[in-house]
Amino acid sequence: MLLWIKLDSKRHLRFQNQTSNENVNNVLVEIETNLLPLALENDVQVTEGSLFHCNKSPGGKLHFRMAFAAALEEDLGEGVEILRVH
């Protein structure tokens, strides 16, 4: 089973004090890059959604793909919660 997650970047702390839209994609790539090792440290396998974009640019959006091929149903919620916290 695959789960696509779209995060509302406007609610991320990095954007709450931002007054312009410049460098939005750079910040999104930075968030995406920093989140992956944190997820792995908590045993959550996450793939950057930008890998699936045709132009390799986040386009102002932040997506992740999670695969739960061998996960138990009760573990799915825990994995999503771990990702949400970080």
Number of C-alpha atoms within 10 A of each C-alpha: 8 9 13 13 14 12 13 11 18 13 9 12 9 13 15 10 9 11 7 8 9 9 10 18 16 13 16 23 19 11 15 20 12 12 16 18 14 16 19 12 9 11 11 20 17 22 16 18 20 20 14 14 12 8 9 10 17 22 12 16 17 20 20 19 17 19 15 15 8 7 11 9 9 8 11 15 11 12 19 15 11 14 18 10 7 10
